[in-house]
Amino acid sequence: MGCYTVTLTLLLTMACSFSCFSLVSLWGNHLRRTFSAAGLSAQTVDVDNETTVHFWGPKSPDPTNPKPPLVLLHGFGPDAHWQWHPQATFFAREFALYVPNLVFFGNSTTKSSERSEIFQAVSVGKLLEKLGVKRYYVVGTSYGGFVAYRMAAMWPERVAKVVVASSAVNMRQKDNVEFLEKRAKKEKLEELMLPATAAQLKVLLGLYTNRRPSCMPDFLLNDVIRTLYSKNRKEKMELLGGLTIGKDNTVNLSPLHQEVLIVWGDHDQIFLLDKATELKELLGEKARLEVIKDTAHAPQIENPRQFNNIVYNFLFGSSSLPKQTA
């Protein structure tokens, strides 16, 4: 074991001496192959005159064997294939899976000046409309949960069921202030959500996961920043500033018409568990809460088996499944 550790350390040290070599990029290519092996392909659609959305979707939908469409919406951070890779193979067996990169993530972009989560929801809705997908399930984690809630609220006739994971749709301005001051110990949200140094990334990872990667070397953390956090930094800062959720200390949250599943990690330090219990009460009798133990802000990555089973059982808990129409 000691020999293996020494060898790995030497390889990593040698690798970082080549500026063109990125371990993070290599792992990203592996994750893309995982999506491809699940029957998904990377595609790009102009949803209107200003906005282009890049997504992973079925390579060739089979109209003779329709599957219910399922949309996975990622959080604020790396691109979609980094955040949903444990779900790609699992859900693609039973669902027509659509995994978009939200605007300014991956190759999704816009000329519009709009930056709110409502704009993100409209863009995803336009994508699905272009693809001919008329009724679907939506699962959103963190920032993607904001988008999922907006989609469900705007289009109850399209969204059959919604899953909000680790996403305080009921966030108040004071929650943001308390989080930055007490837990993140940062003055600005972008310093945490868009880390520019290894030290800043360590803080984010410490809040993001319950299994803290304290031994990750700085060169690897810097590789993560270069590969996953450098693109569209200005626009992503504008996305953080454009959030309508958490703008003030009043929560204007209406119960949804759909059944809602709320999934939360009991050790989430970004959105504390009490936000989940409050959210359940605000969303009404059609909402239910599942808490995953020993898990922080990314249950779909930290405990994918339990997360997948919880979501799967919720989606298939009714016979009224949306049919694939793409």
Secondary structure in CASP SS format (residue, H / E / C, confidence):
PFRMAT SS
TARGET T0000
AUTHOR 0000-0000-0000
METHOD secondary structure of the structure
MODEL  1
M C 1.00
G H 1.00
C H 1.00
Y H 1.00
T H 1.00
V H 1.00
T H 1.00
L H 1.00
T H 1.00
L H 1.00
L H 1.00
L H 1.00
T H 1.00
M H 1.00
A H 1.00
C H 1.00
S C 1.00
F C 1.00
S C 1.00
C C 1.00
F C 1.00
S C 1.00
L H 1.00
V H 1.00
S H 1.00
L H 1.00
W H 1.00
G H 1.00
N H 1.00
H H 1.00
L H 1.00
R H 1.00
R H 1.00
T H 1.00
F H 1.00
S H 1.00
A H 1.00
A C 1.00
G C 1.00
L E 1.00
S E 1.00
A E 1.00
Q E 1.00
T E 1.00
V E 1.00
D E 1.00
V C 1.00
D C 1.00
N C 1.00
E C 1.00
T E 1.00
T E 1.00
V E 1.00
H E 1.00
F E 1.00
W E 1.00
G E 1.00
P E 1.00
K C 1.00
S C 1.00
P C 1.00
D C 1.00
P C 1.00
T C 1.00
N C 1.00
P C 1.00
K C 1.00
P C 1.00
P E 1.00
L E 1.00
V E 1.00
L E 1.00
L E 1.00
H C 1.00
G C 1.00
F C 1.00
G C 1.00
P C 1.00
D C 1.00
A H 1.00
H H 1.00
W H 1.00
Q H 1.00
W C 1.00
H H 1.00
P H 1.00
Q H 1.00
A H 1.00
T H 1.00
F H 1.00
F H 1.00
A H 1.00
R C 1.00
E C 1.00
F C 1.00
A E 1.00
L E 1.00
Y E 1.00
V E 1.00
P E 1.00
N C 1.00
L C 1.00
V C 1.00
F C 1.00
F C 1.00
G C 1.00
N C 1.00
S C 1.00
T E 1.00
T E 1.00
K C 1.00
S C 1.00
S C 1.00
E C 1.00
R C 1.00
S C 1.00
E H 1.00
I H 1.00
F H 1.00
Q H 1.00
A H 1.00
V H 1.00
S H 1.00
V H 1.00
G H 1.00
K H 1.00
L H 1.00
L H 1.00
E H 1.00
K H 1.00
L C 1.00
G C 1.00
V C 1.00
K C 1.00
R C 1.00
Y E 1.00
Y E 1.00
V E 1.00
V E 1.00
G E 1.00
T E 1.00
S C 1.00
Y H 1.00
G H 1.00
G H 1.00
F H 1.00
V H 1.00
A H 1.00
Y H 1.00
R H 1.00
M H 1.00
A H 1.00
A H 1.00
M H 1.00
W C 1.00
P C 1.00
E C 1.00
R C 1.00
V E 1.00
A E 1.00
K E 1.00
V E 1.00
V E 1.00
V E 1.00
A E 1.00
S C 1.00
S C 1.00
A C 1.00
V C 1.00
N C 1.00
M C 1.00
R C 1.00
Q H 1.00
K H 1.00
D H 1.00
N H 1.00
V H 1.00
E H 1.00
F H 1.00
L H 1.00
E H 1.00
K H 1.00
R H 1.00
A H 1.00
K C 1.00
K C 1.00
E C 1.00
K C 1.00
L H 1.00
E H 1.00
E H 1.00
L H 1.00
M H 1.00
L C 1.00
P C 1.00
A C 1.00
T C 1.00
A H 1.00
A H 1.00
Q H 1.00
L H 1.00
K H 1.00
V H 1.00
L H 1.00
L H 1.00
G H 1.00
L H 1.00
Y H 1.00
T C 1.00
N C 1.00
R C 1.00
R C 1.00
P C 1.00
S C 1.00
C C 1.00
M C 1.00
P C 1.00
D H 1.00
F H 1.00
L H 1.00
L H 1.00
N H 1.00
D H 1.00
V H 1.00
I H 1.00
R H 1.00
T H 1.00
L H 1.00
Y C 1.00
S C 1.00
K C 1.00
N C 1.00
R H 1.00
K H 1.00
E H 1.00
K H 1.00
M H 1.00
E H 1.00
L H 1.00
L H 1.00
G H 1.00
G C 1.00
L C 1.00
T C 1.00
I C 1.00
G C 1.00
K C 1.00
D C 1.00
N C 1.00
T C 1.00
V C 1.00
N C 1.00
L C 1.00
S C 1.00
P C 1.00
L C 1.00
H C 1.00
Q C 1.00
E E 1.00
V E 1.00
L E 1.00
I E 1.00
V E 1.00
W E 1.00
G E 1.00
D C 1.00
H C 1.00
D C 1.00
Q C 1.00
I C 1.00
F C 1.00
L C 1.00
L H 1.00
D H 1.00
K H 1.00
A H 1.00
T H 1.00
E H 1.00
L H 1.00
K H 1.00
E H 1.00
L H 1.00
L H 1.00
G C 1.00
E C 1.00
K C 1.00
A E 1.00
R E 1.00
L E 1.00
E E 1.00
V E 1.00
I E 1.00
K C 1.00
D C 1.00
T C 1.00
A C 1.00
H C 1.00
A C 1.00
P H 1.00
Q H 1.00
I H 1.00
E H 1.00
N C 1.00
P H 1.00
R H 1.00
Q H 1.00
F H 1.00
N H 1.00
N H 1.00
I H 1.00
V H 1.00
Y H 1.00
N H 1.00
F H 1.00
L H 1.00
F C 1.00
G C 1.00
S C 1.00
S C 1.00
S C 1.00
L C 1.00
P C 1.00
K C 1.00
Q C 1.00
T C 1.00
A C 1.00
END
